[in-house]
Amino acid sequence: MKSWGIFVMIVWFLGTSPSFAQSGLEVFWVDVEGGGATLAVTPAGETILIDTGFPGPRDAEHIIEILKNEAGKDRIDHLIVSHFDLDHYGGTADLLERVPIGQIYDPGYPDDLHPVWGKGLERYREAVGEDRIVLRPGDRLPLKQHPEGPELSVRCLGAAQRFIPAREGCPSNPLCSESVSKATDTSQNANSTVILFEYGSFDFLDAADLTWNLEKELVCPCNLVGKVDVYQADHHGLDQSNHPVLVRSIEPTVAVCNNGPRKGPGPETFKTLTGTGSIQAIYQIHWNLDNAEGGNTNPRRIANPKGEMNYDFLALRVAPGGETYEMRVPSKGTVDNFRTKN
Ligand SMILES: [Zn+2]
C-alpha cells in the first residue's frame, strides 16, 4: 500500500504540478536603443510581442535572441504594433523575414505621417498584407488559457485617441482637479495603443508612447485603468508623457523605462516616478547620459553598463496564480521580489 501511495504521488506530481509550477506570465524588455519591444510569454506558452524596434537587422535579431534563448520559443503568436513611429513599427518587416508571426494588430493607418518617423510604412504594408486586425478599445486578444490558475486577459483600453467607456457608477477621480494640460499632441504618439495585462490580481500597463493630455483622459474624470503592479513608463520615460495624474492614479509598485542612452527618463518624469509613494523600484534599460544629476535609478536596476551598448534586457516573471512576481536584471544578477497588490 505504501509503495502504491508513493507511485500515485509521483504520477500526480509529474502529471500536473510541474506544468503549473513552470507556467506564470513572463515579460522581457528588449534593448532596441530607445524604441519599443516588449515580449510576453503567457501561462499557456503563447508569445505576445508589443512593438518591433527600429528597421534593420539589429533590433529584429535582438528580439529573436530573447525569444529563443530566454523565452525558449521560436514564433510570435500575437504582434501588437502600438503606433506608426519608426521606433515601434520599424522592425516589423525585418522580423517577418526571420520568424513566423501569427496575428498582427495595429491601431489603423494614419492619414498623415511624420516625414522621418513615418518612413517605412510602405514596407510595413507590403510585409503585413491584408491579414491584420485593427485594434479597438475594449478588444481582447483571443488567447489560449492554461488549464490551471487564473485567466490571462490582454485587453486594449485605448487606440487612435479613443478609450473604453467608463463603467457605470465609476467614481470621479479626485486627482483630476489639480492637473494641468500641455499643447495638443499632433504626432503619432497620440494614437498609441494602450494594453492592460491582467493575470489574477496582477496588472501590467503598456501604453506605448501615449502623451500627456491623453494619459489624463485614461484616468479622468474616471480611472479606466484601475491600480497596476507594473507600469511601463510611457514614451521611454520622456517628459512629453508620464502625466503625474496618470502615475498617481494607477499607483504602480514597479516602473520600467525602455529608454535609450539619451532618450529618457526625463527630469520631470524621474521626479514623478520617485515622488509617487506607491513606487518601490524603477528599472531602466540604459543609464540616462543626459540626466546625470540624480536622474538615474539604482545602478543594480539598470541593465546596460553606463554609456555602453551591450543589449542587456530586463525581465519580469509573475508566479503561477499571479500573487507574487520578480523583476530581474540578468546582467547585474539583480532579482527583486514583490507581492501583487489586490
Ligand atoms: Zn517611441
Boltz pocket constraint, residues with backbone or C-beta under 6 A from the ligand:
constraints:
  - pocket:
      binder: B
      contacts: [[A, 34], [A, 35], [A, 36], [A, 85], [A, 87], [A, 88], [A, 209], [A, 235], [A, 236]]
      max_distance: 6.0
